[in-house]
Amino acid sequence: MGPESLKEARRKVIGSKQTYRAVEKEEARVVFIAEDAESKVVEPIIQLCREKGIDWHYGGNMAELGQKCGIKVGAASAAIIDEQ
């Protein structure tokens, strides 16, 4: 599952705070991190993904990740959420 799947995802969150919360609640199925995002912003998300056993991948730079999410600004992280 690549970052392109973000566009088709029925449920997703965009941005570091929302992504962190989704991982914390174990709602995230997969997380994508921008390669050029500040490490102080995304490192806690990556660490939490490792602790919770949630897949994470780099999804290009911030502009590309934002575009793949269907927004016109950059995104440091995004997650596809499990369907409840």
Residue pairs with C-beta under 8 A, 6 or more apart in sequence:
1 30
1 55
1 80
2 57
2 59
3 32
3 57
3 59
3 60
3 64
3 65
3 68
3 78
4 68
5 30
5 80
6 12
6 32
6 59
6 65
6 68
6 69
6 70
6 78
6 80
7 68
7 69
7 70
9 80
9 81
10 83
11 80
11 81
11 82
11 83
12 69
12 78
12 79
12 80
12 81
13 19
13 21
13 22
13 28
13 78
13 79
13 81
14 66
14 69
14 71
14 75
14 77
14 78
15 75
15 76
15 77
15 78
16 37
16 41
16 42
16 45
16 76
16 77
18 79
19 28
19 31
19 45
19 77
19 78
19 79
20 44
20 45
20 48
22 28
22 31
22 79
22 81
23 31
23 45
23 48
23 49
23 52
23 54
23 79
24 48
24 52
26 52
26 54
27 81
27 82
28 49
28 54
28 79
28 80
28 81
28 82
29 54
29 55
29 79
29 80
29 81
29 82
30 54
30 55
30 56
30 57
30 79
30 80
31 45
31 49
31 54
31 55
31 56
31 57
31 77
31 78
31 79
32 56
32 57
32 58
32 59
32 65
32 68
32 77
32 78
32 79
33 42
33 45
33 46
33 56
33 57
33 58
33 59
33 76
33 77
34 42
34 58
34 59
34 60
34 61
34 62
34 64
34 65
34 74
34 75
34 76
34 77
35 58
35 59
35 60
35 61
36 61
36 62
37 62
37 76
37 77
38 76
41 76
41 77
42 76
42 77
45 56
45 77
46 56
48 54
49 55
49 56
59 65
59 68
59 78
60 68
61 74
62 74
62 75
62 76
63 74
65 74
65 75
65 76
65 77
65 78
66 72
66 73
66 74
66 75
68 78
69 75
69 78
